[in-house]
Amino acid sequence: MQEFQAREIAFGLGLEGALIGKAVSTIMGCYNAFREYDASMLEINPLVVSGTT
């Protein structure tokens, strides 16, 4: 996965502004962990947007 693909996911989730960069970092980190540990599943609990940042 490349960062532009993570940005497309963030935009698809309806995120805006500073949340885009944070989401890209989170998505890329999850992807890298998934690949590095040859995982079959990755769980994130909780991941929510509350209020404005």
Sequence and secondary structure as in RCSB ss.txt:
>XXXX:A:sequence
MQEFQAREIAFGLGLEGALIGKAVSTIMGCYNAFREYDASMLEINPLVVSGTT
>XXXX:A:secstr
  HHHHHHHHHHTT  THHHHHHHHHHHHHHHHHHHTT S          S  
